[in-house]
């Protein structure tokens, strides 16, 4: 227990949970979870993604991504095709999914602004830069 306050993993995950709760409180009213928003936002960026590309870009293992995609597909926000026998799975957002992104974006922006206001613009930019650099070094 004495090492826990200095544990990087524990502290990053604890803060991430607190921030996730802030986003979820705002997004819940729009019928979406904070874990689903980056997936839908990523799918809006391109016509389609392969499962492998999307998993890598989001930094999410495939099983976690599949678990997060199921309710989005069930609700008609995304569709997938392909898979099996070496054929990559292609994932794309539907028109309903794009409309849903438009509907939840103001709530996402509210949560985003609240967190950045808490940190301060300069602190947030510095923190993001440091985290990105650390992630790059760790991956090497």
N, CA, C and O atoms as CSV, one atom per row, in Angstrom:
chain,resi,resn,atom,element,x,y,z
A,1,UNK,N,N,0.820,-1.201,0.000
A,1,UNK,CA,C,0.000,0.000,0.000
A,1,UNK,C,C,0.862,1.261,0.000
A,1,UNK,O,O,0.436,2.286,-0.533
A,2,UNK,N,N,2.032,1.216,0.569
A,2,UNK,CA,C,2.882,2.394,0.646
A,2,UNK,C,C,3.312,2.865,-0.748
A,2,UNK,O,O,3.577,4.051,-0.947
A,3,UNK,N,N,3.381,1.943,-1.708
A,3,UNK,CA,C,3.809,2.303,-3.053
A,3,UNK,C,C,2.665,2.844,-3.912
A,3,UNK,O,O,2.917,3.502,-4.921
A,4,UNK,N,N,1.438,2.585,-3.536
A,4,UNK,CA,C,0.282,2.957,-4.337
A,4,UNK,C,C,0.206,4.446,-4.662
A,4,UNK,O,O,-0.070,4.780,-5.814
A,5,UNK,N,N,0.434,5.355,-3.723
A,5,UNK,CA,C,0.342,6.782,-4.068
A,5,UNK,C,C,1.319,7.220,-5.161
A,5,UNK,O,O,1.076,8.221,-5.835
A,6,UNK,N,N,2.410,6.492,-5.345
A,6,UNK,CA,C,3.402,6.845,-6.368
A,6,UNK,C,C,3.275,5.999,-7.630
A,6,UNK,O,O,4.038,6.188,-8.577
A,7,UNK,N,N,2.326,5.074,-7.656
A,7,UNK,CA,C,2.163,4.182,-8.810
A,7,UNK,C,C,1.568,4.963,-9.990
A,7,UNK,O,O,0.455,5.483,-9.903
A,8,UNK,N,N,2.309,5.034,-11.069
A,8,UNK,CA,C,1.871,5.766,-12.255
A,8,UNK,C,C,0.583,5.165,-12.805
A,8,UNK,O,O,-0.365,5.893,-13.102
A,9,UNK,N,N,0.544,3.866,-12.941
A,9,UNK,CA,C,-0.632,3.199,-13.507
A,9,UNK,C,C,-1.869,3.488,-12.656
A,9,UNK,O,O,-2.909,3.884,-13.183
A,10,UNK,N,N,-1.755,3.293,-11.348
A,10,UNK,CA,C,-2.890,3.543,-10.452
A,10,UNK,C,C,-3.382,4.977,-10.575
A,10,UNK,O,O,-4.583,5.208,-10.712
A,11,UNK,N,N,-2.474,5.935,-10.529
A,11,UNK,CA,C,-2.869,7.341,-10.542
A,11,UNK,C,C,-3.467,7.768,-11.887
A,11,UNK,O,O,-4.456,8.501,-11.913
A,12,UNK,N,N,-2.894,7.328,-12.981
A,12,UNK,CA,C,-3.463,7.668,-14.282
A,12,UNK,C,C,-4.851,7.058,-14.450
A,12,UNK,O,O,-5.766,7.715,-14.945
A,13,UNK,N,N,-5.005,5.805,-14.037
A,13,UNK,CA,C,-6.314,5.150,-14.162
A,13,UNK,C,C,-7.340,5.777,-13.227
A,13,UNK,O,O,-8.505,5.912,-13.599
A,14,UNK,N,N,-6.932,6.161,-12.024
A,14,UNK,CA,C,-7.851,6.796,-11.070
A,14,UNK,C,C,-8.343,8.131,-11.627
A,14,UNK,O,O,-9.542,8.411,-11.609
A,15,UNK,N,N,-7.425,8.945,-12.116
A,15,UNK,CA,C,-7.804,10.234,-12.697
A,15,UNK,C,C,-8.657,10.009,-13.948
A,15,UNK,O,O,-9.632,10.728,-14.167
A,16,UNK,N,N,-8.303,9.031,-14.758
A,16,UNK,CA,C,-9.091,8.728,-15.954
A,16,UNK,C,C,-10.526,8.339,-15.578
A,16,UNK,O,O,-11.470,8.743,-16.257
A,17,UNK,N,N,-10.695,7.563,-14.510
A,17,UNK,CA,C,-12.042,7.193,-14.068
A,17,UNK,C,C,-12.837,8.417,-13.632
A,17,UNK,O,O,-14.021,8.532,-13.951
A,18,UNK,N,N,-12.200,9.330,-12.908
A,18,UNK,CA,C,-12.878,10.545,-12.449
A,18,UNK,C,C,-13.298,11.393,-13.651
A,18,UNK,O,O,-14.424,11.886,-13.701
A,19,UNK,N,N,-12.403,11.559,-14.607
A,19,UNK,CA,C,-12.720,12.347,-15.799
A,19,UNK,C,C,-13.795,11.647,-16.626
A,19,UNK,O,O,-14.693,12.306,-17.150
A,20,UNK,N,N,-13.718,10.343,-16.749
A,20,UNK,CA,C,-14.733,9.578,-17.469
A,20,UNK,C,C,-16.108,9.788,-16.846
A,20,UNK,O,O,-17.100,9.915,-17.563
A,21,UNK,N,N,-16.172,9.823,-15.526
A,21,UNK,CA,C,-17.447,10.063,-14.841
A,21,UNK,C,C,-18.024,11.433,-15.198
A,21,UNK,O,O,-19.240,11.581,-15.321
A,22,UNK,N,N,-17.164,12.424,-15.363
A,22,UNK,CA,C,-17.623,13.764,-15.765
A,22,UNK,C,C,-18.230,13.727,-17.171
A,22,UNK,O,O,-19.303,14.283,-17.407
A,23,UNK,N,N,-17.542,13.074,-18.088
A,23,UNK,CA,C,-18.065,12.960,-19.448
A,23,UNK,C,C,-19.367,12.158,-19.448
A,23,UNK,O,O,-20.341,12.552,-20.089
A,24,UNK,N,N,-19.381,11.032,-18.728
A,24,UNK,CA,C,-20.586,10.200,-18.694
A,24,UNK,C,C,-21.787,10.955,-18.134
A,24,UNK,O,O,-22.905,10.787,-18.622
A,25,UNK,N,N,-21.569,11.779,-17.121
A,25,UNK,CA,C,-22.670,12.547,-16.544
A,25,UNK,C,C,-23.284,13.475,-17.588
A,25,UNK,O,O,-24.499,13.673,-17.610
A,26,UNK,N,N,-22.463,14.031,-18.435
A,26,UNK,CA,C,-22.943,14.944,-19.481
A,26,UNK,C,C,-23.549,14.167,-20.648
A,26,UNK,O,O,-24.592,14.556,-21.173
A,27,UNK,N,N,-22.909,13.078,-21.055
A,27,UNK,CA,C,-23.330,12.335,-22.240
A,27,UNK,C,C,-24.515,11.408,-21.994
A,27,UNK,O,O,-25.250,11.085,-22.927
A,28,UNK,N,N,-24.705,10.983,-20.764
A,28,UNK,CA,C,-25.786,10.052,-20.420
A,28,UNK,C,C,-27.134,10.562,-20.931
A,28,UNK,O,O,-27.974,9.782,-21.379
A,29,UNK,N,N,-27.330,11.872,-20.857
A,29,UNK,CA,C,-28.584,12.483,-21.313
A,29,UNK,C,C,-28.797,12.305,-22.816
A,29,UNK,O,O,-29.921,12.409,-23.307
A,30,UNK,N,N,-27.728,12.039,-23.530
A,30,UNK,CA,C,-27.798,11.846,-24.983
A,30,UNK,C,C,-27.790,10.366,-25.364
A,30,UNK,O,O,-27.749,10.025,-26.546
A,31,UNK,N,N,-27.829,9.495,-24.363
A,31,UNK,CA,C,-27.901,8.067,-24.628
A,31,UNK,C,C,-26.616,7.451,-25.131
A,31,UNK,O,O,-26.640,6.500,-25.912
A,32,UNK,N,N,-25.489,7.990,-24.685
A,32,UNK,CA,C,-24.197,7.449,-25.126
A,32,UNK,C,C,-23.221,7.475,-23.962
A,32,UNK,O,O,-23.359,8.273,-23.035
A,33,UNK,N,N,-22.247,6.603,-24.022
A,33,UNK,CA,C,-21.213,6.549,-22.987
A,33,UNK,C,C,-19.921,7.149,-23.527
A,33,UNK,O,O,-19.665,7.146,-24.731
A,34,UNK,N,N,-19.126,7.659,-22.613
A,34,UNK,CA,C,-17.867,8.290,-23.013
A,34,UNK,C,C,-16.934,7.312,-23.718
A,34,UNK,O,O,-16.100,7.731,-24.520
A,35,UNK,N,N,-17.057,6.036,-23.436
A,35,UNK,CA,C,-16.214,5.035,-24.095
A,35,UNK,C,C,-16.616,4.826,-25.552
A,35,UNK,O,O,-15.830,4.309,-26.345
A,36,UNK,N,N,-17.837,5.225,-25.907
A,36,UNK,CA,C,-18.318,5.049,-27.273
A,36,UNK,C,C,-18.040,6.272,-28.152
A,36,UNK,O,O,-17.961,6.149,-29.374
A,37,UNK,N,N,-17.893,7.442,-27.540
A,37,UNK,CA,C,-17.745,8.663,-28.333
A,37,UNK,C,C,-16.489,8.664,-29.206
A,37,UNK,O,O,-16.581,9.056,-30.369
A,38,UNK,N,N,-15.321,8.247,-28.708
A,38,UNK,CA,C,-14.161,8.283,-29.605
A,38,UNK,C,C,-14.297,7.313,-30.775
A,38,UNK,O,O,-13.751,7.563,-31.850
A,39,UNK,N,N,-15.009,6.223,-30.582
A,39,UNK,CA,C,-15.213,5.271,-31.675
A,39,UNK,C,C,-16.048,5.924,-32.767
A,39,UNK,O,O,-15.677,5.891,-33.940
A,40,UNK,N,N,-17.171,6.517,-32.385
A,40,UNK,CA,C,-18.036,7.157,-33.374
A,40,UNK,C,C,-17.349,8.362,-34.022
A,40,UNK,O,O,-17.489,8.589,-35.223
A,41,UNK,N,N,-16.612,9.127,-33.228
A,41,UNK,CA,C,-15.900,10.273,-33.785
A,41,UNK,C,C,-14.832,9.813,-34.780
A,41,UNK,O,O,-14.647,10.441,-35.822
A,42,UNK,N,N,-14.136,8.734,-34.467
A,42,UNK,CA,C,-13.135,8.195,-35.392
A,42,UNK,C,C,-13.799,7.712,-36.680
A,42,UNK,O,O,-13.280,7.937,-37.773
A,43,UNK,N,N,-14.940,7.054,-36.548
A,43,UNK,CA,C,-15.626,6.539,-37.731
A,43,UNK,C,C,-16.134,7.666,-38.627
A,43,UNK,O,O,-16.307,7.462,-39.828
A,44,UNK,N,N,-16.371,8.832,-38.074
A,44,UNK,CA,C,-16.787,9.995,-38.875
A,44,UNK,C,C,-15.630,10.554,-39.704
A,44,UNK,O,O,-15.855,11.274,-40.676
A,45,UNK,N,N,-14.412,10.231,-39.328
A,45,UNK,CA,C,-13.225,10.792,-39.985
A,45,UNK,C,C,-12.917,10.142,-41.330
A,45,UNK,O,O,-12.284,10.750,-42.193
A,46,UNK,N,N,-13.373,8.898,-41.499
A,46,UNK,CA,C,-13.069,8.159,-42.729
A,46,UNK,C,C,-14.317,7.428,-43.187
A,46,UNK,O,O,-15.276,7.263,-42.434
A,47,UNK,N,N,-14.283,6.993,-44.442
A,47,UNK,CA,C,-15.425,6.251,-44.984
A,47,UNK,C,C,-15.607,4.916,-44.249
A,47,UNK,O,O,-16.730,4.517,-43.943
A,48,UNK,N,N,-14.497,4.235,-43.972
A,48,UNK,CA,C,-14.533,2.987,-43.207
A,48,UNK,C,C,-13.157,2.737,-42.603
A,48,UNK,O,O,-12.157,3.304,-43.042
A,49,UNK,N,N,-13.128,1.893,-41.603
A,49,UNK,CA,C,-11.889,1.471,-40.941
A,49,UNK,C,C,-11.883,-0.052,-40.902
A,49,UNK,O,O,-12.934,-0.683,-40.789
A,50,UNK,N,N,-10.706,-0.629,-40.996
A,50,UNK,CA,C,-10.615,-2.056,-40.682
A,50,UNK,C,C,-10.590,-2.162,-39.163
A,50,UNK,O,O,-10.209,-1.218,-38.472
A,51,UNK,N,N,-10.990,-3.297,-38.660
A,51,UNK,CA,C,-10.989,-3.522,-37.215
A,51,UNK,C,C,-9.581,-3.290,-36.653
A,51,UNK,O,O,-9.421,-2.665,-35.604
A,52,UNK,N,N,-8.572,-3.794,-37.354
A,52,UNK,CA,C,-7.184,-3.660,-36.883
A,52,UNK,C,C,-6.750,-2.200,-36.846
A,52,UNK,O,O,-6.137,-1.760,-35.873
A,53,UNK,N,N,-7.065,-1.443,-37.901
A,53,UNK,CA,C,-6.690,-0.025,-37.942
A,53,UNK,C,C,-7.363,0.771,-36.827
A,53,UNK,O,O,-6.723,1.570,-36.143
A,54,UNK,N,N,-8.656,0.542,-36.658
A,54,UNK,CA,C,-9.404,1.274,-35.640
A,54,UNK,C,C,-8.900,0.928,-34.246
A,54,UNK,O,O,-8.747,1.804,-33.395
A,55,UNK,N,N,-8.648,-0.346,-34.022
A,55,UNK,CA,C,-8.116,-0.796,-32.739
A,55,UNK,C,C,-6.785,-0.118,-32.437
A,55,UNK,O,O,-6.565,0.372,-31.329
A,56,UNK,N,N,-5.905,-0.095,-33.425
A,56,UNK,CA,C,-4.588,0.521,-33.234
A,56,UNK,C,C,-4.713,2.028,-33.019
A,56,UNK,O,O,-4.086,2.578,-32.113
A,57,UNK,N,N,-5.519,2.701,-33.844
A,57,UNK,CA,C,-5.656,4.156,-33.748
A,57,UNK,C,C,-6.222,4.574,-32.391
A,57,UNK,O,O,-5.796,5.578,-31.820
A,58,UNK,N,N,-7.181,3.806,-31.878
A,58,UNK,CA,C,-7.787,4.116,-30.586
A,58,UNK,C,C,-6.920,3.662,-29.408
A,58,UNK,O,O,-7.160,4.064,-28.269
A,59,UNK,N,N,-5.910,2.823,-29.680
A,59,UNK,CA,C,-5.082,2.289,-28.600
A,59,UNK,C,C,-5.868,1.317,-27.736
A,59,UNK,O,O,-5.683,1.257,-26.521
A,60,UNK,N,N,-6.736,0.565,-28.370
A,60,UNK,CA,C,-7.656,-0.332,-27.670
A,60,UNK,C,C,-7.448,-1.746,-28.199
A,60,UNK,O,O,-7.360,-1.943,-29.411
A,61,UNK,N,N,-7.369,-2.720,-27.320
A,61,UNK,CA,C,-7.209,-4.083,-27.833
A,61,UNK,C,C,-8.503,-4.508,-28.529
A,61,UNK,O,O,-9.581,-3.967,-28.280
A,62,UNK,N,N,-8.353,-5.478,-29.392
A,62,UNK,CA,C,-9.462,-5.892,-30.261
A,62,UNK,C,C,-10.686,-6.351,-29.478
A,62,UNK,O,O,-11.811,-6.015,-29.848
A,63,UNK,N,N,-10.491,-7.103,-28.414
A,63,UNK,CA,C,-11.647,-7.609,-27.653
A,63,UNK,C,C,-12.418,-6.467,-26.989
A,63,UNK,O,O,-13.648,-6.499,-26.935
A,64,UNK,N,N,-11.707,-5.468,-26.489
A,64,UNK,CA,C,-12.368,-4.309,-25.886
A,64,UNK,C,C,-13.119,-3.529,-26.955
A,64,UNK,O,O,-14.239,-3.072,-26.728
A,65,UNK,N,N,-12.499,-3.378,-28.122
A,65,UNK,CA,C,-13.162,-2.672,-29.217
A,65,UNK,C,C,-14.436,-3.411,-29.628
A,65,UNK,O,O,-15.485,-2.786,-29.790
A,66,UNK,N,N,-14.359,-4.720,-29.796
A,66,UNK,CA,C,-15.536,-5.510,-30.183
A,66,UNK,C,C,-16.646,-5.339,-29.147
A,66,UNK,O,O,-17.811,-5.174,-29.508
A,67,UNK,N,N,-16.296,-5.377,-27.885
A,67,UNK,CA,C,-17.275,-5.214,-26.802
A,67,UNK,C,C,-17.955,-3.838,-26.885
A,67,UNK,O,O,-19.146,-3.715,-26.599
A,68,UNK,N,N,-17.200,-2.813,-27.274
A,68,UNK,CA,C,-17.760,-1.467,-27.401
A,68,UNK,C,C,-18.527,-1.270,-28.712
A,68,UNK,O,O,-19.412,-0.417,-28.785
A,69,UNK,N,N,-18.202,-2.041,-29.732
A,69,UNK,CA,C,-18.894,-1.930,-31.016
A,69,UNK,C,C,-20.270,-2.594,-30.999
A,69,UNK,O,O,-21.186,-2.129,-31.678
A,70,UNK,N,N,-20.426,-3.659,-30.244
A,70,UNK,CA,C,-21.693,-4.423,-30.253
A,70,UNK,C,C,-22.919,-3.553,-30.010
A,70,UNK,O,O,-23.852,-3.599,-30.812
A,71,UNK,N,N,-22.961,-2.749,-28.922
A,71,UNK,CA,C,-24.176,-1.941,-28.723
A,71,UNK,C,C,-24.367,-0.872,-29.804
A,71,UNK,O,O,-25.500,-0.502,-30.113
A,72,UNK,N,N,-23.272,-0.376,-30.378
A,72,UNK,CA,C,-23.385,0.615,-31.443
A,72,UNK,C,C,-23.980,-0.011,-32.702
A,72,UNK,O,O,-24.777,0.613,-33.403
A,73,UNK,N,N,-23.585,-1.247,-32.975
A,73,UNK,CA,C,-24.132,-1.956,-34.131
A,73,UNK,C,C,-25.587,-2.352,-33.867
A,73,UNK,O,O,-26.440,-2.226,-34.746
A,74,UNK,N,N,-25.857,-2.823,-32.672
A,74,UNK,CA,C,-27.223,-3.200,-32.279
A,74,UNK,C,C,-28.187,-2.017,-32.448
A,74,UNK,O,O,-29.328,-2.190,-32.875
A,75,UNK,N,N,-27.708,-0.816,-32.103
A,75,UNK,CA,C,-28.542,0.381,-32.177
A,75,UNK,C,C,-28.556,1.024,-33.555
A,75,UNK,O,O,-29.174,2.072,-33.746
A,76,UNK,N,N,-27.877,0.402,-34.521
A,76,UNK,CA,C,-27.896,0.903,-35.894
A,76,UNK,C,C,-27.022,2.123,-36.140
A,76,UNK,O,O,-27.205,2.832,-37.129
A,77,UNK,N,N,-26.067,2.370,-35.239
A,77,UNK,CA,C,-25.185,3.526,-35.387
A,77,UNK,C,C,-23.969,3.212,-36.253
A,77,UNK,O,O,-23.385,4.104,-36.868
A,78,UNK,N,N,-23.600,1.948,-36.295
A,78,UNK,CA,C,-22.489,1.491,-37.132
A,78,UNK,C,C,-22.894,0.205,-37.820
A,78,UNK,O,O,-23.874,-0.436,-37.441
A,79,UNK,N,N,-22.134,-0.162,-38.829
A,79,UNK,CA,C,-22.295,-1.452,-39.492
A,79,UNK,C,C,-20.912,-2.025,-39.737
A,79,UNK,O,O,-19.921,-1.299,-39.800
A,80,UNK,N,N,-20.866,-3.326,-39.873
A,80,UNK,CA,C,-19.600,-3.981,-40.197
A,80,UNK,C,C,-19.846,-5.007,-41.289
A,80,UNK,O,O,-20.948,-5.530,-41.451
A,81,UNK,N,N,-18.783,-5.275,-42.029
A,81,UNK,CA,C,-18.876,-6.309,-43.057
A,81,UNK,C,C,-17.520,-6.978,-43.189
A,81,UNK,O,O,-16.494,-6.434,-42.782
A,82,UNK,N,N,-17.539,-8.156,-43.760
A,82,UNK,CA,C,-16.302,-8.901,-43.949
A,82,UNK,C,C,-16.003,-9.777,-42.748
A,82,UNK,O,O,-16.874,-10.071,-41.929
A,83,UNK,N,N,-14.766,-10.177,-42.670
A,83,UNK,CA,C,-14.317,-11.027,-41.572
A,83,UNK,C,C,-14.337,-12.488,-41.957
A,83,UNK,O,O,-15.060,-12.902,-42.863
A,84,UNK,N,N,-13.537,-13.257,-41.257
A,84,UNK,CA,C,-13.460,-14.689,-41.505
A,84,UNK,C,C,-12.527,-15.025,-42.656
A,84,UNK,O,O,-12.484,-14.312,-43.659
A,85,UNK,N,N,-11.800,-16.086,-42.513
A,85,UNK,CA,C,-10.903,-16.607,-43.549
A,85,UNK,C,C,-9.956,-15.541,-44.103
A,85,UNK,O,O,-9.766,-15.443,-45.315
A,86,UNK,N,N,-9.372,-14.755,-43.221
A,86,UNK,CA,C,-8.373,-13.774,-43.619
A,86,UNK,C,C,-8.921,-12.488,-44.206
A,86,UNK,O,O,-8.149,-11.617,-44.606
A,87,UNK,N,N,-10.233,-12.351,-44.266
A,87,UNK,CA,C,-10.836,-11.120,-44.789
A,87,UNK,C,C,-10.998,-10.140,-43.629
A,87,UNK,O,O,-11.647,-10.466,-42.635
A,88,UNK,N,N,-10.416,-8.938,-43.742
A,88,UNK,CA,C,-10.527,-7.993,-42.626
A,88,UNK,C,C,-11.964,-7.507,-42.436
A,88,UNK,O,O,-12.727,-7.382,-43.394
A,89,UNK,N,N,-12.309,-7.239,-41.189
A,89,UNK,CA,C,-13.614,-6.673,-40.860
A,89,UNK,C,C,-13.548,-5.172,-41.139
A,89,UNK,O,O,-12.638,-4.482,-40.679
A,90,UNK,N,N,-14.519,-4.683,-41.893
A,90,UNK,CA,C,-14.626,-3.254,-42.169
A,90,UNK,C,C,-15.768,-2.687,-41.331
A,90,UNK,O,O,-16.848,-3.273,-41.254
A,91,UNK,N,N,-15.513,-1.546,-40.709
A,91,UNK,CA,C,-16.499,-0.912,-39.844
A,91,UNK,C,C,-16.768,0.476,-40.391
A,91,UNK,O,O,-15.841,1.205,-40.742
A,92,UNK,N,N,-18.032,0.836,-40.460
A,92,UNK,CA,C,-18.370,2.179,-40.910
A,92,UNK,C,C,-19.586,2.694,-40.157
A,92,UNK,O,O,-20.402,1.925,-39.650
A,93,UNK,N,N,-19.682,4.015,-40.098
A,93,UNK,CA,C,-20.770,4.667,-39.386
A,93,UNK,C,C,-21.964,4.817,-40.333
A,93,UNK,O,O,-21.791,5.043,-41.531
A,94,UNK,N,N,-23.151,4.690,-39.796
A,94,UNK,CA,C,-24.367,4.840,-40.587
A,94,UNK,C,C,-24.831,6.303,-40.535
A,94,UNK,O,O,-24.293,7.110,-39.777
A,95,UNK,N,N,-25.824,6.624,-41.344
A,95,UNK,CA,C,-26.416,7.974,-41.308
A,95,UNK,C,C,-26.989,8.237,-39.918
A,95,UNK,O,O,-26.871,9.345,-39.393
A,96,UNK,N,N,-27.603,7.228,-39.331
A,96,UNK,CA,C,-28.144,7.365,-37.965
A,96,UNK,C,C,-27.008,7.641,-36.982
A,96,UNK,O,O,-27.164,8.435,-36.054
A,97,UNK,N,N,-25.876,6.989,-37.185
A,97,UNK,CA,C,-24.715,7.200,-36.319
A,97,UNK,C,C,-24.172,8.618,-36.448
A,97,UNK,O,O,-23.820,9.246,-35.450
A,98,UNK,N,N,-24.106,9.119,-37.675
A,98,UNK,CA,C,-23.636,10.498,-37.893
A,98,UNK,C,C,-24.568,11.504,-37.218
A,98,UNK,O,O,-24.116,12.488,-36.632
A,99,UNK,N,N,-25.861,11.249,-37.306
A,99,UNK,CA,C,-26.832,12.142,-36.659
A,99,UNK,C,C,-26.650,12.096,-35.141
A,99,UNK,O,O,-26.749,13.118,-34.462
A,100,UNK,N,N,-26.387,10.914,-34.629
A,100,UNK,CA,C,-26.169,10.758,-33.183
A,100,UNK,C,C,-24.928,11.530,-32.734
A,100,UNK,O,O,-24.926,12.140,-31.665
A,101,UNK,N,N,-23.876,11.504,-33.551
A,101,UNK,CA,C,-22.662,12.262,-33.233
A,101,UNK,C,C,-22.996,13.755,-33.173
A,101,UNK,O,O,-22.565,14.453,-32.254
A,102,UNK,N,N,-23.751,14.235,-34.137
A,102,UNK,CA,C,-24.162,15.643,-34.133
A,102,UNK,C,C,-24.940,15.980,-32.859
A,102,UNK,O,O,-24.786,17.067,-32.301
A,103,UNK,N,N,-25.773,15.044,-32.405
A,103,UNK,CA,C,-26.606,15.285,-31.225
A,103,UNK,C,C,-25.806,15.264,-29.919
A,103,UNK,O,O,-26.100,16.033,-29.004
A,104,UNK,N,N,-24.798,14.392,-29.826
A,104,UNK,CA,C,-24.056,14.336,-28.560
A,104,UNK,C,C,-22.865,15.279,-28.506
A,104,UNK,O,O,-22.328,15.523,-27.425
A,105,UNK,N,N,-22.439,15.812,-29.644
A,105,UNK,CA,C,-21.255,16.673,-29.674
A,105,UNK,C,C,-21.360,17.883,-28.739
A,105,UNK,O,O,-20.377,18.189,-28.065
A,106,UNK,N,N,-22.488,18.585,-28.661
A,106,UNK,CA,C,-22.551,19.708,-27.707
A,106,UNK,C,C,-22.321,19.267,-26.256
A,106,UNK,O,O,-21.655,19.973,-25.498
A,107,UNK,N,N,-22.860,18.118,-25.864
A,107,UNK,CA,C,-22.640,17.608,-24.502
A,107,UNK,C,C,-21.178,17.236,-24.305
A,107,UNK,O,O,-20.610,17.492,-23.243
A,108,UNK,N,N,-20.564,16.632,-25.320
A,108,UNK,CA,C,-19.141,16.291,-25.250
A,108,UNK,C,C,-18.317,17.559,-25.094
A,108,UNK,O,O,-17.393,17.605,-24.281
A,109,UNK,N,N,-18.647,18.599,-25.877
A,109,UNK,CA,C,-17.910,19.869,-25.794
A,109,UNK,C,C,-18.048,20.501,-24.406
A,109,UNK,O,O,-17.094,21.081,-23.889
A,110,UNK,N,N,-19.229,20.388,-23.810
A,110,UNK,CA,C,-19.444,20.933,-22.466
A,110,UNK,C,C,-18.529,20.239,-21.464
A,110,UNK,O,O,-17.873,20.897,-20.657
A,111,UNK,N,N,-18.484,18.906,-21.517
A,111,UNK,CA,C,-17.614,18.150,-20.612
A,111,UNK,C,C,-16.150,18.482,-20.876
A,111,UNK,O,O,-15.377,18.675,-19.938
A,112,UNK,N,N,-15.772,18.548,-22.136
A,112,UNK,CA,C,-14.398,18.860,-22.520
A,112,UNK,C,C,-13.992,20.234,-21.967
A,112,UNK,O,O,-12.920,20.389,-21.383
A,113,UNK,N,N,-14.864,21.217,-22.162
A,113,UNK,CA,C,-14.565,22.578,-21.702
A,113,UNK,C,C,-14.444,22.634,-20.183
A,113,UNK,O,O,-13.583,23.333,-19.649
A,114,UNK,N,N,-15.308,21.897,-19.490
A,114,UNK,CA,C,-15.257,21.883,-18.025
A,114,UNK,C,C,-13.930,21.318,-17.516
A,114,UNK,O,O,-13.353,21.851,-16.569
A,115,UNK,N,N,-13.452,20.256,-18.131
A,115,UNK,CA,C,-12.190,19.648,-17.706
A,115,UNK,C,C,-11.026,20.579,-18.047
A,115,UNK,O,O,-10.134,20.775,-17.222
A,116,UNK,N,N,-11.022,21.149,-19.244
A,116,UNK,CA,C,-9.938,22.060,-19.630
A,116,UNK,C,C,-9.946,23.305,-18.755
A,116,UNK,O,O,-8.887,23.805,-18.378
A,117,UNK,N,N,-11.131,23.808,-18.430
A,117,UNK,CA,C,-11.214,24.960,-17.516
A,117,UNK,C,C,-10.610,24.623,-16.159
A,117,UNK,O,O,-9.948,25.459,-15.544
A,118,UNK,N,N,-10.837,23.411,-15.698
A,118,UNK,CA,C,-10.293,22.969,-14.415
A,118,UNK,C,C,-8.767,22.925,-14.461
A,118,UNK,O,O,-8.095,23.351,-13.521
A,119,UNK,N,N,-8.229,22.406,-15.563
A,119,UNK,CA,C,-6.774,22.285,-15.712
A,119,UNK,C,C,-6.120,23.594,-16.129
A,119,UNK,O,O,-5.015,23.913,-15.691
A,120,UNK,N,N,-6.802,24.342,-16.969
A,120,UNK,CA,C,-6.205,25.516,-17.604
A,120,UNK,C,C,-5.680,25.110,-18.971
A,120,UNK,O,O,-5.137,24.018,-19.135
A,121,UNK,N,N,-5.843,25.992,-19.954
A,121,UNK,CA,C,-5.431,25.686,-21.340
A,121,UNK,C,C,-3.963,25.296,-21.443
A,121,UNK,O,O,-3.614,24.306,-22.087
A,122,UNK,N,N,-3.120,26.076,-20.809
A,122,UNK,CA,C,-1.683,25.833,-20.895
A,122,UNK,C,C,-1.304,24.498,-20.245
A,122,UNK,O,O,-0.522,23.723,-20.795
A,123,UNK,N,N,-1.871,24.252,-19.073
A,123,UNK,CA,C,-1.597,23.001,-18.355
A,123,UNK,C,C,-2.067,21.807,-19.181
A,123,UNK,O,O,-1.368,20.797,-19.270
A,124,UNK,N,N,-3.265,21.920,-19.791
A,124,UNK,CA,C,-3.802,20.831,-20.594
A,124,UNK,C,C,-2.892,20.563,-21.796
A,124,UNK,O,O,-2.563,19.410,-22.075
A,125,UNK,N,N,-2.483,21.619,-22.510
A,125,UNK,CA,C,-1.609,21.439,-23.675
A,125,UNK,C,C,-0.300,20.773,-23.286
A,125,UNK,O,O,0.183,19.883,-23.986
A,126,UNK,N,N,0.267,21.203,-22.181
A,126,UNK,CA,C,1.521,20.631,-21.705
A,126,UNK,C,C,1.341,19.165,-21.306
A,126,UNK,O,O,2.162,18.316,-21.652
A,127,UNK,N,N,0.274,18.879,-20.585
A,127,UNK,CA,C,-0.001,17.508,-20.143
A,127,UNK,C,C,-0.204,16.590,-21.335
A,127,UNK,O,O,0.361,15.497,-21.382
A,128,UNK,N,N,-1.005,17.027,-22.297
A,128,UNK,CA,C,-1.251,16.209,-23.484
A,128,UNK,C,C,0.050,15.938,-24.234
A,128,UNK,O,O,0.302,14.812,-24.663
A,129,UNK,N,N,0.859,16.957,-24.386
A,129,UNK,CA,C,2.148,16.804,-25.063
A,129,UNK,C,C,3.040,15.803,-24.326
A,129,UNK,O,O,3.655,14.937,-24.948
A,130,UNK,N,N,3.105,15.924,-23.018
A,130,UNK,CA,C,3.934,15.010,-22.223
A,130,UNK,C,C,3.431,13.572,-22.313
A,130,UNK,O,O,4.228,12.642,-22.439
A,131,UNK,N,N,2.128,13.389,-22.248
A,131,UNK,CA,C,1.565,12.040,-22.335
A,131,UNK,C,C,1.821,11.421,-23.706
A,131,UNK,O,O,2.154,10.239,-23.802
A,132,UNK,N,N,1.669,12.213,-24.762
A,132,UNK,CA,C,1.934,11.709,-26.118
A,132,UNK,C,C,3.395,11.286,-26.277
A,132,UNK,O,O,3.686,10.225,-26.829
A,133,UNK,N,N,4.299,12.117,-25.792
A,133,UNK,CA,C,5.725,11.793,-25.882
A,133,UNK,C,C,6.057,10.549,-25.081
A,133,UNK,O,O,6.831,9.704,-25.531
A,134,UNK,N,N,5.477,10.433,-23.894
A,134,UNK,CA,C,5.714,9.242,-23.066
A,134,UNK,C,C,5.194,7.995,-23.773
A,134,UNK,O,O,5.860,6.960,-23.773
A,135,UNK,N,N,4.014,8.086,-24.372
A,135,UNK,CA,C,3.439,6.935,-25.072
A,135,UNK,C,C,4.333,6.505,-26.231
A,135,UNK,O,O,4.540,5.311,-26.449
A,136,UNK,N,N,4.861,7.475,-26.974
A,136,UNK,CA,C,5.769,7.161,-28.089
A,136,UNK,C,C,7.011,6.431,-27.605
A,136,UNK,O,O,7.434,5.440,-28.200
A,137,UNK,N,N,7.599,6.938,-26.503
A,137,UNK,CA,C,8.817,6.310,-25.975
A,137,UNK,C,C,8.532,4.907,-25.446
A,137,UNK,O,O,9.347,4.002,-25.625
A,138,UNK,N,N,7.409,4.720,-24.810
A,138,UNK,CA,C,7.057,3.414,-24.254
A,138,UNK,C,C,6.845,2.402,-25.381
A,138,UNK,O,O,7.246,1.245,-25.253
A,139,UNK,N,N,6.230,2.818,-26.463
A,139,UNK,CA,C,5.953,1.908,-27.593
A,139,UNK,C,C,7.214,1.440,-28.283
A,139,UNK,O,O,7.212,0.372,-28.895
A,140,UNK,N,N,8.300,2.211,-28.205
A,140,UNK,CA,C,9.545,1.857,-28.908
A,140,UNK,C,C,10.265,0.741,-28.268
A,140,UNK,O,O,11.324,0.335,-28.745
